[in-house]
């Protein structure tokens, strides 16, 4: 359990960065510092609109350009600086970074398939395993929450980083974290406490309650 007083909950808006150029090209991004695509820029502007009336006290991103660019319109609207932290960077995928992971690159595809068989501990040559990411990302989250007790913050992360952050915030078993199917078109609003509260906000403004069970997908890529 996250060590915060129950009467001073912190609200976290957790979102993945918008589409990057490497996402658009269907290449493995990892820790390569790719910018947003035009669609990613559009999502960053939509995020700012969705959070316009939210009383944010802090905005946090990884050190990679695509998360900073996603947060920038929201930061400008709220007059807040962006706090970036390399500990929130995406998982490092070693020799796969920048490569296709389909039939265009059979070697890369084989490595990606091997990773899918053991997402927690498989380490692509030159990269990290998911547990490495968990150690650094959850340590960073603890520091952020200690600084932001009672606040309302935005964290813009990455697919795998957000799985670790979400799993910790929602107090889920760690073996489920790499299998969480978090959608890029949703903002996840989590309020800390002994029983964390979760709701989702689609970029079209629709708000829903979310079931944790629906987010765990053992076959998600």
Secondary structure, 3 states (H helix, E strand, C coil): CCCCCCCCCCEEEEEECCCEHHHHCCECCCCCCCCECHHHHHHHHHHHHHCCCCCCCEEEECCCHHHHHHHHHHHHHHCCCEEECHHHCCCCCHHHCCCECCCCCHHHHHHHHHHHHCCCCCCCCCCCCHHHHHHHHHHHHHHHHHHCCCCEEEEEECHHHHHHHHHHHCCCCHHHHCCECCCCCEEEEEECCCCCEEEEEECCCCEEECCHHHHECCCCC
